Amino acid sequence: MGNCLSSQARTQPGDDAAPLPALHACSKTVSATATITKSLKADIAAVLTDLLPAWKSPTPNDLDVSVISGGISNALYRVALTRVTASPFEAVSPPEDGPAYLQQVVVLRVYGNNTEKFVDREMEVETMRTLYRHGFGPAVLGVFANGRVESYLTGMVCLSPDDLGKEEMSTRIAETLGRFHSLSSHKSGGRSVEFPVARPDEPGQRPGTPFEKTRSWLKTSKTLADEGGYTKRQREIWEGMEVDSILEELRQLEAKALKLKSPLAFTHNDLLSGNIMVDADTMTFIDFEYADWAPRGFDLGNHFCEYAGFDCDYSKYPDEPRGFVRAYLRVYEGATPSEAKVAQVVREANLFALAAHLYWGAWCMLQAAWSDIDFDYMKYAKLR
């Protein structure tokens, strides 16, 4: 799930894909720590020596490293080169018309423990590079054995959960989501982008997100419980959630969802406030770990759930999301939608919001056993 960091921003995707920055790779690792230590800086300097030739083999003393907080999947650091170079860095022009990123400041992401069991990291990088070319997210500058280096832009901030329900911001999010989904369709006069993640064949074939993945994660949690993968406290909370009953609820929910026939789109699937970056004029999304083909209703319903924040105050779930849906459809379909269409998409969002609760609840059951990050995953699973 998301993190609050500055990132690449463009206004809307165009037809002409922009060139990608060079992508370097190395087999070195970085041992993540919650605080900045000498060994952490040494690991980062070694990785950046291989991945960023323009930094000319930085030493730990050449780097200003700080923790980027807010994420519960990975460890993130802002890294700036403080040594003055003989040749000044130039700003890199991004796709579309957003701000250029500075080459002397980057984000270094260390993948969370066992997150490769959730995320195909090679596919994720290719997805990020595709989305960057079409106006979304940061540039991937390099990959190492257990993480990657991304562009960092100043001047943008992530939203808070309370921002999501504000009318002006809500409209901007809806329009940006409409543009994001339109990348995978021929609507709005655009063309469909070729994503590295294969699109499920239609008709009849169901995408893995959210139901198949949720079902798999719930079954894995049963294995973890049987094999002693939880602490005593985690096991007690897990038993109280009655996973077999949840699996049955999931089956029933999937049957209802299929009847709605929510169209497939290439969806973000983790559109919480920390993954939405804004400045005065532009907005973009970041963190595409869980991006996949899914019913559009899942992206919408999942986003509405995020109004509640990690405290899970679901009294903040939007009672009247028609304005959001109307703004989304105007961009996604390129025309003013009928009220019947708006009502249909609201139904999709509200039903798939239930699927989002099960999806992230199941995800947290596994993270409770596997993650090293200081977060009460099992408590959050119960809240969902």
N, C-alpha and C positions, 0 to 999 in steps of 0.2 A: 504494500500500500504506500501512499504517497509521501513526498517530502517537500518542504518549503525551500526553494532555491531559485536563484535567478536563472533564466533560460532563454533560448532563442525565441523570438516573437515575430510573426508576420501577420498581415491582415487577412488575406485569403489566398487559397491555392490558385495557381494559374495553369494554363495548359502546357507551358514550356518548363520542363523540369530543369532545375538549376544544377550546376556541377557540384560534385561532392568533394570535400577536403580529403587529402590523402589519409589512408587508414593504416597505421603501423600496428604491429603486434609483437608481443614477447611472451616468454614462458615464466617470467618472474611472478612472485606473489607479494601481496601486502597483508601483513597481520594487523587487522583492525583493532583499535583500542578506543575506549570511550573518551579518553583524554589524549592530548598531543604529547607523545613521548619521543625521546631521541631515536629509539628503534623504529617507531612509525615513520618519522621524517626520513630516516635512512632508507627504509623500504620504498617510500614514495620517490625519493631522489633517484634510486636505482631504476625504478620503473620508468620515470620520466626521461631519464637519460636515453633509454631505448625508444620510447614512443614519441618524444617531441625533440627532434634534431635541432630545431631552432633555439631550444633552451641551452644548448651547448654544454651538456653534462653537468647539470646543477649539483651542488653539494647540499647537504641538509641546511647549512647556514644561509644558502641562497633562497630558501623557501619560507614563505609565511603560510602556515597551515592552520586552519580552524575547522571545527566540527560544524556541519550543517545538521540541525536538529529537526525532529518531526517525523522521521520515517520509521516504520516498524518492519521493513523488509531487508534493508541494506544499511551499511555504514557509509556516510558521505562526508567529503571534505572539500572545502574551498582551498585551492592551492594557488598562490601568487608567486611569481618569480621577482625577487626583490633586487637581484644583482643587475646593475646597469650593463646593457650589452653594447657592443661596438656599433651594431647596426640597429637602430630603433625599430621596434615592431610596428607593423602597419595593421590597421583594423581590417578584418576580413568581411567582404560584402556577402551577406547571406542571400538565399532565394527570396523572391518577392520584394517587399519594400520595408522590411523591418530593420532594426538597428544592427550594425555590424558587431561581431563579437571581438573581444580583445584577446590576442594570442598569448599574452603574458599572465592570464588568469584562467584557470580551468576548474572543473568539478571532477574529483576522483571518487569513483563509486566502487566500494568493496562489497561483493555479493554476500548476502546473508547465508549462514550455515544451512545447507541442504535446500536452498531455494532452487537449485537446478532440478529438484524433483517437482517443482511447480512450473518452472520457466525454462523453455528452450533458449539458452542464451545466444546461440548463433542466430536463431530465427529472430530474436528480439533486436539484435544489432542491425540485421538486414531490414527489419520493419522500421526501426528508427531512421535508418539512412533513406528509406523510401519516403517516409513522412517528412523528413527534413527537406527533401527535394521538392516537396509540394506544400511547404509552408508551415509545418508543425514541428515543434520540439527542437532540442539542441542538436548540434553537429557531434557525431561520434569521431573523436580524434585518434583513438587508439584503444586496443584491448590487451589485457594481460591475463595471467592464468586464472585469477579469481576476481576480475573486475574490469572496469573500463574507464577511459578519460573522455569527458564531454566538454563542449564549449560552455562558458559561463558569461552571462551578460548582466551588466549592472543596469539599474534603472527600472527593473520590474520587480513586483512583489507578488507573493501568492495570496490568495484570499483566505478568509477565516470562515468557519461554518456560518456565522451570523451574516456574512456578506451574501451568501447564496440566495437568500430569500428577498433581498432588496430588489425592487422592481427594475431599476435601470440595469443593475448587474445581472439579474436573472435573464433579461432580454439579451444582453451581450453573450451570455453563456449559451443560451438557446440558439442564437444565430451561429455562433462558432461551432457548436455541435452539429448543426445542420450542414455547415461546410465540411466538417470532418466526415460525416456519413456520406455526403455527396461524392467524396473521392471514390467510393466503391460502387457508384451507380452511374447511369447515363442521364440522370435527372438534371434539371437546371441547365440543360444545354451542354453539360460537361462530358468528359469521357471517363471511363472507369480506369482507375489506377491499377496496375498489376502488382499485387501484394505478394510477398514471399510466402505467406501462409495460404495454403490451398483453400479455396472456397468449397464448402460442401455442395455436392451435386443436388440439384432440385429437379423435380419435386420428390418429397418423401424422405430424404436423408436429413437427419437432425444434426445440428452443430454440437460440438463438444461443450461449448459454453452456453448456458450455465449447468445444464442438468447432468450430463455425463461426467463432467469434472467433479461436481458436487458429490455425486454418487460414489465415485472412485475415492474421493478424500474421506468420506464418511466410513467407507469400508476399511481404508487404511487406518483410521483412528481406532477401529475395533482390534486390528492387529497390534497396534501400539499398546493398547490397554492389556491385551492378552499377554504380551511379551514384557510387561513391566516398564513401558516407556514413559509413564507418567509418575510424578510424585504422588504421595498419599492424598494431598489436597486436590491436585489436578484430577486424580482418579475419582474422587468423591463427586466433584463437579461434573465430570464427564458422565458418570453413571446416572446422575440426576437428570441429564438431558435425554436419556433413553433413545439412543441412536437408531434402534430398529423402528421406533415410532416415527422418527424424523425421516427415515428412508421411505416409509409408507406415505408420509405427507408429501415428500418430494415426488413420488410416483403420481399421486393425485394431482399435484400442482402442474406437473408436466403435461398430463392429459388435458387439463383445462387450457394451458398455454398453447398447445397445438391447435385447439379450436379457434383461437384468436388469429392465427396465421400472421403474426407479426413479421414483416419482411426482414430478410437477412441484410445486414450491413457489416462493414468492417468497423468494429466498435472498440471504444477505449476500455470500458469495463471497470475502471477504477477512478471515476471522475469525482473524487473528493476535493475539498476546497484547496488543499495543498498542492494539487496537481493542475491548478488553473492559475496562470500567470498573467498579470495585467500591468499596463502603465496607462497613461491618460488616453491613449489613442488605440492601443492594440491589445489583443488577447491571444494566448495560445495555450495548448495543453502540453504537459510533460508526463514522463514516466509511463512507458507503454509495455510494461512487463506482462500485463494480462490482456493486451489488445488481441482481438481474435474475431473471427466471424461469429456473429450471434444475432438473435432477434433484436431489432432496434429498441424494442420495449425494455430490454434488459439494461441497456445503457441509460435510458431515461429513468426507469424506476430505481436503479442503483444510485444515480445522481440525486434523486429526491430523498433517498434514505440518508445521504450524506449531510443534509440540512441538520441532522441530529448531532453530528460530530462524534468523537470517540466516547463522549458521555452517554450517547444513545438516548437523547431526549427527543423521543419521537412525537412529542406534541408539536415539534417544529416541522414535521412532514407537511408539505404544502396541501392545504385543504382545497385550493382552487388553482390547479396547474394549467388551466386552459390558456392563459396568456403566454406561458412558457411554450406550450405545445404549438400554439398558433405561430409564434415567432420562429420556432424550429422548422415548422412545415413550410413557411414562406420561403425560407432559404433552401431547404432540402428539395422541395418540389418546384421551386421557382415560380410559384403562383400563390394567390391568397386561397387558403383552404376553406372548404365548407365547414360549417359547424358540426355536421355529421362526422366528417373526417377527424376533426379535432377531438370529438367525444370518443371516437374509436381509439385514437392514439393514447388518450388519457386512460382508457381501460387497459390498454397494453402496459402502460407504465405502472399502473397500480398493481396489476397482477404480477408483473416481473419484479416489482419491489420485494415481494415475498420470496421470490427465487434468490434475490440478492442477499437477503438475510441468511438463507440457508447456505449460500455459496461462501460468504465470508465467515460464517460460523464454522463451517467444516474446515475451511482454510486455517482458522485459528486453532482448531483441535490438533492439527499437525504441527503448526508453529510452536505450540506449547511444549512439544517434545523436542523439537529440533533447533529452535532459534536461540542464539546467544544474546539477543537484544533484550534489554530490561523493559519488558512490557508484559502485563498480565493477560496473555492470550486466552487462557481458558475462561477467565472472567468475562472477557469481551465476547467469546463464543456463546456463553450463556445469555448475555444481554441481547445478542442478535437472535 
